[in-house]
Amino acid sequence: MASQESSGHVKAAIIGGICAIIAACIGGVFLILNTLVSNGFIEIEPGVQAGNPDPTATAVVVITATSSESATSKYRFVSLNNVGKFESGNLGLEAGTVTLAEVDFEIGWLATTHSSGDPDNPEMITIDVPRDIRNASKVHFLLQASWAVGQTQEFGSIYLVFADGNTLSEPLIVGYNIRDWSQVNTLLSAPNVQQAWTGSGWDGRTEGVVDILTIDVPSDYRQSAIVQIEIRDESLEKLNSSNPGIHLWAVTMEQ
């Protein structure tokens, strides 16, 4: 009788231990999921409340694709293939990975805003940033303006949107930190801009230029991931004109 009672206690202890292990594993999974959500790796679509879920609702979890990186691991590329059109050979720049002014870029997709030459293009380019890019210290934009000859006004801006809701912005001012693609001899005075490339246009005669505009990310912003980039063309609002337009060639994040 004592033997049977002892055996019962052992079985109960084993079952209790197994239940404790299962509970610990489930708790660990929820802890990991909560960490991934809070750091921007996993996104739960609006309408699903983590603390008070609707039993009739279906939670949709989106895990974004990873980004590509350069041979220099500190550079990560943000693809424009969802917002631009394929472009190769313009100004002599072929699609692929290229180093310009000591910064690596992946070119091949050109995203453009509206202008008199492209009236059907959007006023804003919205780029979703892959969630595996973390702790970016700088964001490099390879860009130029169109239909901007002779202009010197502010006509747009770049916004960096962070997972915690913070934003950083950079105004776009013709003649200061962005120039018309044909103004090879126009010097820009902004300290965060450098000339990246000059080459011949499609006609084989007109020289064109592309510049690198760099936005520094303050250290207190780096705890949260950059989840979106907005290129805003505000020429209609600020200048009452569809010109200038913005040509975005590539985006690189530096870690």
N, C-alpha and C positions, 0 to 999 in steps of 0.2 A: 504494500500500500504506500509506504514511504517512498519506494522507488518510483512508483507511478506519479506520485505528487511532485517528486524532484524533476522527473521528465517533463511534466507539465510546465513547471516553472522555467525550465531551459527553453522549451518551445516558445513560451510567452516572451522570454527575453530576446530570442532570435527574431521573432516577428516584430517586436518593438524596435529592435535595432535596425531592421530592414526599413520599417516605416520612417524612422528618424533619418536614415540615409536618403530615402526618396524625398522627404520633405526638404532636406538640406539642398538636394540637387535642384528641386523646383525653385526654391528660394534663390539659389545661385543663378539660375537661368533668368529669372525676373530682374535680378540685380544687374546682370550683364546687359539685358535689353534696355533697362532704364538708363544705364551709362551710355549706351550707343545712341539712344534717342536724345539725351541731354547734350551730347557732344556733336550731334548733327549727322551721325552716320546712318541712322534710320529715321525715316519720316512717317508719321501716322497722319493720314489725311484728316482734314477738319471734319468735325461731327462725331468723332470717336473720342470719348473721354476716358483717359486711362484710369482715373480714380472712381468713376461711376459709370461703367460701361452699359450701354443699352443692349439687353439680351437679344433684341430682334435685329440689331445692326451687325454688319459685317465689317470688321476692321481690315483696312487695306494698308499694308506696310510696303513702302517703296524703298528699296536699297539701290542707290544709283551706281552706275558703272564706274569703274576706276579710270583714272587718267593715264596718259602716256607720259614718259619722262625722257629727258635727254641723257646723253652719255655722261654729262656732268649732273650728278644726282641732285644738286641743289635746285635745279630747274624742273618745273612741272608744267606741261602744256595743257591749256584749256581749249578744247576743240571748238571750231566754229561751224562744223558741218551741219548742224541743225538750224543755223541762222543765216548762213551765207551760201554763195554759189561757188562751184569749183572754178579755180583760177590758177593758171600755171603759165609762166613765161612773161607775164606783164612786167615791164621794166627790167627784163632779164632775170627775174627771180622765178626759179622753177619750184614746183611743189616738192615738199620734203622738209627735212630738218636743216636749218642753216644757222650759223652764228653771225650776228650783226652787232657791231660795237660791243663785243665780248658778252653778249646775251644770246642764249639759244632760243630759237623759235621754230614752230612747226607751221609752215605755211601751205596753202593749197585751197583755202576757203576764204572768200572775200565777202564780208558783211557790209552793206551800205545803207545809209538812211536816205530819205527823200531829197530831191533837188530838182531843178528844172530839167536836168538830163534824165532823172529817174523819178518822175512824179508819183509813181505807184508804190514806191518803197516806203517802209514804215518810218514813223517819227522816233521810234525807240527800238533799240536792239536789246533783248533780254537774254542773258547767257546763264544757264544753270551750271554751277561749278561742281565738279565731282567731289564727293564727300571724303575721298581719301587724301585730299590735299589739306594739310594741316600746318598751322604756325607759319603762314606766309609772312615774310618781312617786307617784301616788295611785290608789286604787280606791274609788269611791263606791257605796254600797249604799242603795237606796231601799227601806225596809222598815218593818215593824210586827210586833207579836205579837198572837196571839189567845188567848182564854181565859186571860188573865194578870192579871186584876183582883185587886189585893190581894197579889200575889206580888212578892218581891224577890230571888229566888235566881238563881244562874247555872244555865242550863239548856241551853246550846248553845255553838257556836263557829263561826267562819268560818276556813277554811284557804285560803291562797294557795299553790299548788304550782308550782314553777319547773322549767324544763327540765333544770337541773343537779341536781335532786333536793332542793334546799333548800325549806323551807316557812316561811310566816309565819302566825301564828294570832292571832285576836282572840276573847276569850270574850264570850258574850252574856249579860248580866245584866239581868233585869227591874228597871226603876226606875233603872238607871244608864245603859245605852246602848241600850236598847230598851224599848218600852212597849206595852201593850195598845192596839189601834186606837181604842178608845172613851175612853181616858184623856187627853182633850185638855188638861185642866188639870194633869196630872202633869208636873212639870219633871224633865228628865234632867240629871244632873250631869257626865257624861263630856265631856271637852274636845273629842273628835273627833265629836260628834253635834250636829246642828242641825235644828230643825223645818223641814220642807219644805212641808207643805200641810195645811190643814184644810178639811173640806167635809161635806156631808150624805150619810148612808148611803143604801142602797136604799129605806128606808122614808120618806125625805124629812124625817125629824125628828132622828134620832140623829146627833150630830156625831162625826166621826172624824178621825184624825191620821195622817200618814206622816212619818217622819224620814229624814235622811241620816246614815249611819254611814260615816266615812272611815277607811281604813287607809293610812297613809303607808308607802311602800316605801323602805327605806334605800338609799343610793346604791350600796353594795357588792353589793346584790342585783340591781341593774338591768341588769347585764351579761348576765343570762339572762332569757329570756322567761317570763312567767306562762302556763302551759299549761292549768291547771285551777283551778277554784274549787269548794270544798266547803262547803256550808251544812249543818252537823251539828246536828240536834235530839237532844239527849241527855237529854230530860226523863224518859224511862223509866229510864235508868241512874242519873241524879242525884236525881230526885224521886219515883221509883216512880209516875209518872203520865204520861198521854199529853199533859197540858197543862203549859206553854203550847205553842202552835204558832208557826211562823214564816211570815210572808207576805213574800215577796220580789217587789217590783214591777219593779225595774230595776237594772242594773249599768252603770256608766260608768267607763272608765279615763281618767285624765288624764296626758298626756305632758309 
